[in-house]
Amino acid sequence: MTTGPQIILTLKILVATVTVLLVASLVALAFKRPRLHGHINTVFFVLTMTTVAGFEVLLQFVDVSATFNDATREALRVHLCFSIPSALLLPIMLVTGKTRRKSVHIAFGILFGIVWAGTFVTGVFFLPHN
């Protein structure tokens, strides 16, 4: 049976891993490689949505109230305040990028960057895994 700390540690590793991809896509933009940016972001999208779906499925089988203490549940709620908007923005980012709607893509990209920063900080630094 999966334990609460195992779930949180896995979540932290996955958030950190996809954040590396996000940074790599921004580096590709800095080097004026928009196609590489798009390819990396497509991988970012697939991995992030797979993580969200997997986490949701896992939570259907794990009794969260028994697995996490009150402090961890509260930290997870705060994390979800950032990660859910991030997940909702991802399809918009993918479509606007693939259809080359640059100004809309950039506007949503700024918003996504803000909520992803919250996802990263709350996911990596605030969720207890011990």
C-alpha positions as CSV (number, residue, x, y, z in Angstrom):
1,M,0.0,0.0,0.0
2,T,1.3,3.4,-0.9
3,T,1.9,5.7,2.0
4,G,1.3,9.5,2.3
5,P,5.0,10.3,2.4
6,Q,5.6,8.2,-0.7
7,I,2.9,10.0,-2.6
8,I,4.2,13.4,-1.6
9,L,7.8,12.5,-2.4
10,T,6.8,11.2,-5.8
11,L,4.8,14.4,-6.4
12,K,7.8,16.5,-5.5
13,I,10.1,14.6,-7.9
14,L,7.6,14.9,-10.7
15,V,7.0,18.6,-10.2
16,A,10.8,19.3,-10.1
17,T,11.3,17.1,-13.2
18,V,8.7,18.8,-15.4
19,T,9.9,22.2,-14.1
20,V,13.3,21.4,-15.6
21,L,11.6,20.8,-18.9
22,L,9.8,24.1,-18.6
23,V,13.0,26.0,-18.0
24,A,14.6,24.1,-21.0
25,S,11.7,25.3,-23.2
26,L,12.3,28.9,-22.1
27,V,16.1,28.5,-22.8
28,A,15.1,27.3,-26.3
29,L,13.1,30.5,-26.7
30,A,16.0,32.6,-25.5
31,F,18.2,31.0,-28.2
32,K,15.4,31.8,-30.8
33,R,14.4,28.1,-31.3
34,P,10.6,28.3,-31.2
35,R,10.1,24.8,-32.7
36,L,12.3,23.3,-30.0
37,H,10.3,25.3,-27.4
38,G,7.1,23.8,-28.8
39,H,8.5,20.2,-28.8
40,I,9.7,20.5,-25.2
41,N,6.4,22.0,-24.2
42,T,4.5,19.2,-25.8
43,V,6.5,16.7,-23.7
44,F,5.9,19.0,-20.6
45,F,2.1,18.9,-21.4
46,V,2.0,15.1,-21.7
47,L,4.0,14.5,-18.6
48,T,2.2,17.0,-16.5
49,M,-1.3,15.8,-17.5
50,T,-0.2,12.2,-17.0
51,T,0.9,13.1,-13.5
52,V,-2.3,14.9,-12.8
53,A,-4.4,12.0,-14.0
54,G,-2.2,9.5,-12.2
55,F,-2.4,11.4,-9.0
56,E,-6.2,11.7,-9.3
57,V,-6.5,7.9,-9.9
58,L,-4.3,7.2,-7.0
59,L,-6.3,9.4,-4.7
60,Q,-9.4,7.4,-5.7
61,F,-7.8,4.3,-4.2
62,V,-6.0,5.8,-1.2
63,D,-7.9,7.0,1.9
64,V,-6.5,10.5,2.1
65,S,-7.9,11.2,5.5
66,A,-6.0,8.1,6.9
67,T,-2.9,8.7,4.8
68,F,-2.2,12.4,5.5
69,N,-2.3,14.4,8.7
70,D,-4.1,17.7,9.0
71,A,-1.0,19.8,8.2
72,T,-0.2,17.7,5.1
73,R,-3.8,17.9,3.9
74,E,-3.8,21.7,4.3
75,A,-0.4,22.0,2.5
76,L,-1.9,19.8,-0.3
77,R,-5.0,22.1,-0.5
78,V,-2.7,25.2,-0.9
79,H,-0.7,23.3,-3.6
80,L,-3.9,22.4,-5.4
81,C,-4.8,26.1,-5.5
82,F,-1.9,26.6,-7.9
83,S,-1.7,23.2,-9.6
84,I,-5.3,23.1,-10.7
85,P,-5.2,26.5,-12.5
86,S,-1.9,25.4,-14.0
87,A,-3.4,22.2,-15.3
88,L,-6.4,24.1,-16.7
89,L,-4.1,26.6,-18.5
90,L,-2.0,23.8,-20.1
91,P,-4.4,22.9,-22.9
92,I,-4.9,26.6,-23.7
93,M,-1.1,27.0,-23.9
94,L,-0.8,23.9,-26.1
95,V,-3.5,25.0,-28.5
96,T,-2.4,28.7,-28.8
97,G,1.2,27.6,-29.3
98,K,0.4,25.0,-31.9
99,T,-1.9,27.4,-33.8
100,R,0.8,30.1,-33.5
101,R,-1.5,32.7,-31.8
102,K,1.6,34.4,-30.4
103,S,0.1,37.3,-28.5
104,V,-2.6,35.1,-26.8
105,H,0.0,32.4,-26.1
106,I,2.4,35.0,-24.5
107,A,-0.4,36.4,-22.3
108,F,-1.5,33.0,-21.1
109,G,2.2,32.1,-20.7
110,I,2.7,34.9,-18.3
111,L,-0.3,33.8,-16.3
112,F,0.8,30.2,-16.5
113,G,4.3,31.2,-15.3
114,I,2.8,32.8,-12.2
115,V,0.6,29.9,-11.2
116,W,3.4,27.4,-12.1
117,A,5.8,29.2,-9.8
118,G,3.2,28.7,-7.0
119,T,2.8,25.0,-8.0
120,F,6.6,24.6,-7.9
121,V,7.1,26.4,-4.6
122,T,4.2,24.8,-2.8
123,G,4.9,21.4,-4.3
124,V,8.6,21.2,-3.7
125,F,9.1,23.2,-0.5
126,F,5.9,23.2,1.4
127,L,4.6,19.6,1.1
128,P,6.0,17.5,4.0
129,H,7.2,14.0,2.9
130,N,8.4,12.6,6.2
